[in-house]
């Protein structure tokens, strides 16, 4: 399974990046019981895990990430995080999870193939009727964003990719591509929110509550 993994970059910046996509705890509680099995995939240093565990009362939550140093940062704060070398190493059985959180992870995967592989993997781990909660970016309207968007590997169907001077490649998404990506899920809710990127820039994000 081919899932883009910029592990070296995340290890390099693990001690100083701050993630900030807001978690709508009450929205999640509409669809997921607090005693449900919840996974935060691409958890980073565990910010979302901390919010849901200590602020939301979700008692059975574990975060997984492929950056050992990001995971260490959270484990040092006694958060239930685990390092996995590759996304495919996710140590849970198929059809066993009640909810998966996927916050600002798709933006870190530039290729259509990598994103679809990840969504297929997560779909396989969720129980029938279970929830996938995504927070990520559609294409931005700012002139800076528009000027830097390009096609991944010159493929016009793989648009919205850009590389930052610090060395990582990210992606924002057309609505059409996101609809294709989650076609095997039922969309229960969609919300557009204002966020700050990890570099402190204002941006617009979408949040989806999806059901398998």
C-alpha positions as CSV (number, residue, x, y, z in Angstrom):
1,X,0.0,0.0,0.0
2,X,1.5,3.3,-1.1
3,X,0.9,6.1,1.5
4,X,3.2,9.1,1.3
5,X,5.1,9.4,4.5
6,X,7.2,12.5,5.2
7,X,8.5,11.0,8.4
8,X,11.9,12.7,8.4
9,X,10.3,16.2,8.2
10,X,8.0,15.6,11.1
11,X,10.8,14.3,13.3
12,X,12.8,17.4,12.4
13,X,10.0,19.9,13.5
14,X,8.5,17.7,16.3
15,X,9.6,19.9,19.2
16,X,8.2,23.2,18.0
17,X,5.2,22.9,15.7
18,X,1.7,23.7,17.1
19,X,-1.5,22.2,15.6
20,X,-4.7,24.0,16.1
21,X,-7.7,22.6,14.2
22,X,-10.6,23.0,16.6
23,X,-12.2,19.8,17.9
24,X,-16.0,20.0,18.1
25,X,-16.5,17.7,21.0
26,X,-20.3,18.1,21.2
27,X,-20.6,17.4,17.5
28,X,-18.7,14.2,17.9
29,X,-20.8,13.2,20.9
30,X,-23.9,13.3,18.7
31,X,-22.6,10.3,16.9
32,X,-20.0,8.6,19.1
33,X,-20.4,7.4,22.7
34,X,-17.7,8.4,25.2
35,X,-17.0,4.7,25.9
36,X,-16.5,3.9,22.2
37,X,-13.1,2.8,20.7
38,X,-11.6,5.9,19.2
39,X,-8.4,6.3,17.2
40,X,-6.7,9.6,16.3
41,X,-4.7,8.7,13.2
42,X,-1.8,11.0,12.5
43,X,-2.1,12.2,16.1
44,X,1.1,14.2,16.2
45,X,1.9,15.1,19.8
46,X,-1.6,14.2,20.9
47,X,-3.4,17.5,21.1
48,X,-6.7,16.0,19.9
49,X,-6.3,13.0,22.1
50,X,-5.8,15.3,25.1
51,X,-8.9,17.3,24.3
52,X,-11.1,14.3,23.8
53,X,-9.7,12.4,26.8
54,X,-9.6,15.1,29.4
55,X,-12.1,17.6,28.0
56,X,-14.6,15.3,26.3
57,X,-14.5,12.2,28.5
58,X,-13.6,9.8,25.7
59,X,-12.0,7.1,27.9
60,X,-10.9,4.6,25.2
61,X,-8.9,6.7,22.8
62,X,-5.4,6.1,21.3
63,X,-3.3,8.2,19.0
64,X,-1.0,6.8,16.3
65,X,1.6,8.6,14.3
66,X,4.6,7.7,12.1
67,X,6.8,10.4,13.7
68,X,8.6,8.9,16.7
69,X,9.6,12.3,18.0
70,X,6.1,13.8,17.8
71,X,4.8,10.7,19.6
72,X,7.5,11.1,22.3
73,X,6.5,14.7,22.9
74,X,3.0,13.5,23.8
75,X,4.0,10.4,25.7
76,X,6.2,12.6,27.8
77,X,2.9,14.3,28.8
78,X,1.4,10.9,29.7
79,X,-0.9,10.8,26.7
80,X,-1.9,7.4,25.2
81,X,0.0,7.6,21.9
82,X,1.8,4.9,19.9
83,X,4.5,5.1,17.2
84,X,3.9,3.1,14.0
85,X,6.7,3.0,11.4
86,X,4.2,2.9,8.5
87,X,0.4,3.6,8.3
88,X,-0.2,0.0,7.4
89,X,1.3,-1.0,10.7
90,X,-1.8,0.3,12.5
91,X,-2.3,-2.5,15.1
92,X,-6.1,-2.8,15.1
93,X,-8.3,-5.5,13.6
94,X,-10.6,-4.9,10.7
95,X,-14.2,-3.8,11.5
96,X,-13.2,-3.1,15.2
97,X,-13.1,0.7,15.7
98,X,-16.1,2.9,16.5
99,X,-14.5,6.2,15.4
100,X,-11.4,7.5,13.7
101,X,-10.2,11.1,13.9
102,X,-8.2,12.4,10.9
103,X,-7.2,16.0,11.5
104,X,-4.9,17.8,9.0
105,X,-3.5,14.5,7.8
106,X,-4.7,14.5,4.2
107,X,-2.9,17.8,3.7
108,X,0.4,16.0,4.5
109,X,-0.2,13.4,1.7
110,X,0.3,15.0,-1.7
111,X,-0.7,12.1,-4.0
112,X,-4.2,10.9,-4.9
113,X,-2.9,7.4,-4.6
114,X,-1.5,7.9,-1.1
115,X,-4.7,9.6,0.1
116,X,-7.0,6.9,-1.3
117,X,-4.8,4.1,0.1
118,X,-5.1,5.7,3.6
119,X,-8.8,6.2,3.4
120,X,-9.2,2.6,2.3
121,X,-7.1,1.4,5.2
122,X,-9.1,3.4,7.7
123,X,-12.4,2.3,6.2
124,X,-11.3,-1.3,6.7
125,X,-10.7,-0.7,10.4
126,X,-14.0,0.9,11.1
127,X,-17.1,-1.1,12.2
128,X,-20.1,-0.9,9.9
129,X,-21.9,2.3,10.9
130,X,-18.8,3.8,12.6
131,X,-17.7,7.4,12.2
132,X,-14.7,9.1,10.5
133,X,-14.2,12.7,11.6
134,X,-12.0,14.6,9.1
135,X,-10.7,18.2,9.4
136,X,-8.6,19.5,6.4
137,X,-8.3,22.1,3.7
138,X,-10.2,22.8,0.5
139,X,-8.4,25.1,-2.0
140,X,-7.8,28.5,-0.4
141,X,-8.9,31.7,-2.1
142,X,-5.9,33.8,-1.1
143,X,-3.6,35.0,-3.9
144,X,-0.6,33.5,-2.2
145,X,-2.2,30.1,-2.2
146,X,-3.5,30.3,-5.7
147,X,0.0,31.3,-7.0
148,X,1.7,28.3,-5.5
149,X,-0.7,25.5,-6.2
150,X,0.5,23.0,-8.7
151,X,-0.2,19.4,-10.0
152,X,1.5,16.5,-8.3
153,X,3.7,14.7,-10.9
154,X,2.2,17.0,-13.6
155,X,-1.2,15.2,-13.2
156,X,-4.1,17.8,-13.5
157,X,-6.3,15.4,-11.5
158,X,-3.9,15.7,-8.6
159,X,-4.1,19.5,-8.1
160,X,-3.5,21.7,-5.0
161,X,0.1,20.6,-4.1
162,X,2.7,23.0,-2.8
163,X,6.1,22.8,-1.1
164,X,7.2,25.1,1.7
165,X,10.7,26.4,2.0
166,X,11.2,24.3,5.1
167,X,11.1,21.2,2.9
168,X,7.6,19.6,3.3
169,X,5.1,19.1,0.6
170,X,1.4,19.8,1.4
171,X,-1.9,19.7,-0.4
172,X,-5.2,21.5,-0.4
173,X,-8.1,19.9,-2.1
174,X,-10.8,20.4,-4.6
175,X,-14.3,19.6,-3.4
176,X,-14.7,17.2,-6.2
177,X,-11.6,15.2,-5.1
178,X,-12.7,15.0,-1.5
179,X,-16.1,13.7,-2.7
180,X,-14.4,11.0,-4.7
181,X,-12.1,10.2,-1.8
182,X,-14.9,9.6,0.7
183,X,-17.4,8.0,-1.7
184,X,-17.7,4.8,0.3
185,X,-18.9,6.8,3.3
186,X,-22.2,8.6,4.0
187,X,-21.7,12.3,4.7
188,X,-23.6,13.2,7.9
189,X,-22.4,16.7,8.5
190,X,-20.1,19.2,6.8
191,X,-18.9,22.5,8.4
192,X,-16.6,25.2,7.1
193,X,-14.5,26.8,9.8
194,X,-11.6,29.2,10.2
195,X,-8.3,27.8,11.5
196,X,-4.7,28.7,11.8
197,X,-2.1,26.6,10.1
198,X,0.9,25.1,12.0
199,X,2.9,28.2,10.8
200,X,0.3,30.6,12.2
201,X,-1.4,31.6,9.0
202,X,-5.2,32.1,8.8
203,X,-7.0,29.5,6.6
204,X,-10.4,28.0,6.0
205,X,-10.9,24.3,6.7
206,X,-13.7,21.8,6.2
207,X,-14.8,19.3,8.8
208,X,-16.7,16.2,7.8
209,X,-18.6,13.7,9.9
210,X,-18.7,10.5,7.8
211,X,-20.4,7.2,8.5
212,X,-19.2,3.8,7.1
